[in-house]
């Protein structure tokens, strides 16, 4: 997605020169010759960068006055000031007021293009840092090598460059936002913004304000214009998180916005044109929501161009060790503590658990273990350090006690009990995949089938 640059200068030749230079470099450009035109163009659509002349003939205010208004409304948009009558004092004043740099006319082409490129890179870096601070370092990788995750990652790699709308479904905590961020990162819009509107956390009355923004009042100092997420996502990706929570009235308005790529701010009359890729997520069955009259069918078909499903953690148990180690390492780095490792019995217990909270619950558990596990640094975290709700459903072989009933059994019965519990644990560990379980325990498939039948264990024919 090309960066959109607004050029403000009262000299037509200068506007034409800069416009030609930037267009040759692949940038999109708009021009204005007066303060009124500049502010109107800025408010119509937020540009990626403003090149602003200090002196504007026949204008109600100079470039520094325009800069003050623009930065009051959108302080993250960089501005480069230019002037043919520049002084050190003027340059200092421009920088103090928020300009990225100051260039004197006549300028060298290479110098202008270098400053433009650096200003855009600095704005991107600032936006990424702000997002990281606000969202506490979101994940943007799908971790694991299970067939389900390998297939999902392949689908994302196919759809990401296309620009198509994507509807990501899955239970709470499975990582739908992680999948959306990966789509954005692999897309042609990767350098553009990634903006999230979470339907589950907003009251119905605030949806349209957050989505479309608010137009400035008669006195912009009392009610300044506020951009909504559609406008802030221009040139990038908008994630409508948990879209089923969006009010019906708002659903109708966003259908038109998706169709036309235009909208009106609250309190405004002019239509704002944007270029935004929309990704939506849901943890509900939208077909059932449509049947119940809670979701618009036309919106569903506009969002569901490419459907993706993120599987729950219980369907990808073989990924749990890799995920657990990753989260444990991240937790140690975040807390500034020595790294810890999980024992085999602890990992097997984790794989046996059903994980109603999915990946989010596993990540929270690793944070808890890093702080609360009663082991010395360097020692393995064993199954008996896990919370009771995790181990209660695990095979009892994970917590064999020398004083347990097994010690009173004859050898054959004790062996059968151990083998039964051991094989149950391994089947859980490999999500019921017979081939993988057989390879790990050192049996061929047919021998494992016979053993499971002998022990009275049920197995799914997977793998």
Order of alpha helices (4+ residues) and beta strands (2+ residues): beta-alpha-beta-alpha-beta-alpha-beta-alpha-beta-alpha-alpha-beta-alpha-beta-alpha-beta-beta-alpha-beta-alpha-beta-beta-beta-alpha-alpha-beta-alpha-beta-alpha-alpha-beta-alpha-alpha-alpha-alpha
